[in-house]
Amino acid sequence: MSILVIIPTRRDLDAELAYRSFLAEDAMRAKCGHVDIVRVFDRVCGRGLVLEHLGDQHSHVMWIPDDVVVYDPLLPGLLVQKDPAASIAPQVKPQGVKGDSGAGLVEVNIMSACYIVPADEYRIAECSQPKMYCDMSLTVWTHNSELVEKVAEK
């Protein structure tokens, strides 16, 4: 099992955020041996991009936006362990806000900014919008408070 991790990155990203994003990526590379990380700059991210990088060895695809800068480097594996067949997102909180210590998976009606899906969702030509679950026991922190507000509104 290998996980394709895609990190969409804006070229105009603040230097401090860019540095922190690259540090988080380096920690994931060092601690999570079963990931292939692709960082893409100023590009429309969708199924076509995934298919360019998706290999037979990839069981899942994970998206981590460049403004999600604090997370457990083992996050991809932790999410897959919850339910390998499910699309799962961690809680997204503004930086500095303590994460909840909830437990279990909760079905949500929206796609989070940071999530993992089984790779077959991209391999199937007419894939549908998968059910999304939020793992209340895992939290990532973003510097982008607008992102958290958009998720909360939905």
C-alpha positions as CSV (number, residue, x, y, z in Angstrom):
1,M,0.0,0.0,0.0
2,S,1.3,3.4,-1.0
3,I,-0.5,6.8,-0.6
4,L,-0.3,9.5,-3.2
5,V,-0.2,12.8,-1.3
6,I,-0.9,15.9,-3.4
7,I,0.0,19.4,-1.9
8,P,-1.4,22.2,-4.1
9,T,0.8,25.2,-3.5
10,R,0.4,28.9,-4.6
11,R,3.5,30.6,-5.8
12,D,2.5,33.7,-3.9
13,L,2.2,31.9,-0.6
14,D,3.6,33.9,2.3
15,A,7.3,32.9,3.0
16,E,6.7,31.8,6.6
17,L,3.7,29.6,5.6
18,A,5.7,28.1,2.7
19,Y,8.5,27.3,5.0
20,R,6.1,25.6,7.5
21,S,4.4,23.7,4.7
22,F,7.7,22.4,3.4
23,L,8.7,21.4,7.0
24,A,5.5,19.5,7.5
25,E,6.1,17.7,4.1
26,D,9.7,16.8,5.1
27,A,8.5,15.4,8.4
28,M,5.9,13.3,6.6
29,R,8.6,12.0,4.2
30,A,10.8,11.1,7.1
31,K,8.2,9.3,9.2
32,C,5.7,7.9,6.8
33,G,7.5,5.5,4.4
34,H,4.5,4.6,2.4
35,V,3.8,8.0,0.7
36,D,4.6,9.5,-2.6
37,I,4.4,13.3,-2.2
38,V,3.7,15.6,-5.2
39,R,3.7,19.3,-4.7
40,V,2.1,21.2,-7.6
41,F,2.3,25.0,-8.1
42,D,-0.4,27.2,-9.3
43,R,-2.3,24.5,-11.1
44,V,-5.9,23.5,-11.4
45,C,-6.2,20.4,-9.2
46,G,-8.6,17.7,-10.2
47,R,-8.9,14.2,-11.6
48,G,-6.6,14.8,-14.5
49,L,-3.8,15.9,-12.2
50,V,-4.3,12.8,-10.0
51,L,-4.2,10.5,-13.0
52,E,-0.9,12.0,-14.1
53,H,0.7,10.8,-10.9
54,L,-1.4,7.9,-9.8
55,G,0.3,4.5,-10.1
56,D,-0.9,0.9,-9.6
57,Q,0.9,0.9,-6.2
58,H,-1.3,3.7,-4.8
59,S,-4.2,2.6,-2.7
60,H,-5.3,6.1,-1.7
61,V,-5.0,9.8,-2.7
62,M,-4.6,12.5,-0.1
63,W,-5.0,16.2,-0.5
64,I,-3.3,18.6,1.9
65,P,-3.5,22.3,0.9
66,D,-0.5,24.5,1.4
67,D,-2.1,26.4,4.3
68,V,-2.6,23.3,6.4
69,V,0.7,23.6,8.2
70,V,0.4,21.7,11.4
71,Y,-0.5,18.0,11.3
72,D,0.7,14.6,12.5
73,P,3.3,13.4,9.9
74,L,1.6,9.9,10.1
75,L,-1.8,11.4,9.2
76,P,-2.2,9.5,5.9
77,G,-1.8,6.1,7.5
78,L,-3.9,7.1,10.5
79,L,-6.8,8.1,8.3
80,V,-6.6,4.9,6.2
81,Q,-6.5,2.8,9.4
82,K,-9.9,4.1,10.4
83,D,-11.6,2.6,7.3
84,P,-9.6,1.8,4.2
85,A,-12.8,1.9,2.0
86,A,-14.0,5.4,3.2
87,S,-13.2,8.9,2.2
88,I,-12.0,10.6,5.4
89,A,-11.0,14.0,6.5
90,P,-9.5,15.2,9.8
91,Q,-11.0,18.1,11.7
92,V,-9.7,21.4,10.4
93,K,-9.1,24.1,13.0
94,P,-7.6,27.5,12.9
95,Q,-4.0,27.6,14.2
96,G,-3.9,28.1,17.9
97,V,-7.3,26.5,18.6
98,K,-7.1,23.3,20.6
99,G,-8.4,20.2,18.8
100,D,-11.4,18.3,20.1
101,S,-10.7,14.9,21.5
102,G,-13.8,13.3,20.0
103,A,-13.9,9.8,18.8
104,G,-15.2,7.9,15.8
105,L,-16.2,8.8,12.3
106,V,-19.0,11.3,11.6
107,E,-20.6,11.6,8.2
108,V,-20.4,15.0,6.7
109,N,-22.0,16.6,3.6
110,I,-19.0,18.4,2.3
111,M,-15.5,17.8,1.0
112,S,-12.9,19.1,3.5
113,A,-9.9,20.9,2.3
114,C,-7.7,18.1,3.7
115,Y,-8.9,14.6,3.0
116,I,-8.0,11.1,1.8
117,V,-10.0,8.9,-0.7
118,P,-9.5,5.4,-2.0
119,A,-7.5,5.7,-5.3
120,D,-10.2,3.7,-7.2
121,E,-12.4,6.8,-6.9
122,Y,-10.1,8.4,-9.4
123,R,-9.5,5.3,-11.5
124,I,-13.2,4.7,-12.2
125,A,-14.1,6.9,-15.2
126,E,-17.5,7.9,-13.8
127,C,-16.8,8.1,-10.2
128,S,-19.4,9.6,-8.0
129,Q,-19.0,12.0,-5.1
130,P,-18.0,9.6,-2.3
131,K,-19.5,9.8,1.2
132,M,-17.2,11.9,3.3
133,Y,-16.5,11.2,7.0
134,C,-14.7,13.4,9.5
135,D,-12.4,11.6,12.0
136,M,-13.1,13.6,15.1
137,S,-10.1,12.1,16.8
138,L,-7.6,13.7,14.3
139,T,-7.1,17.4,13.9
140,V,-5.0,19.5,11.5
141,W,-4.4,23.2,11.8
142,T,-4.6,25.8,9.1
143,H,-3.4,29.4,9.0
144,N,-6.3,30.2,6.8
145,S,-9.3,31.1,9.0
146,E,-11.5,31.7,5.9
147,L,-11.1,28.0,5.1
148,V,-12.4,27.0,8.5
149,E,-15.3,29.4,8.2
150,K,-16.3,28.0,4.7
151,V,-16.2,24.4,6.1
152,A,-18.3,25.5,9.1
153,E,-20.9,27.3,6.9
154,K,-21.6,24.1,5.0
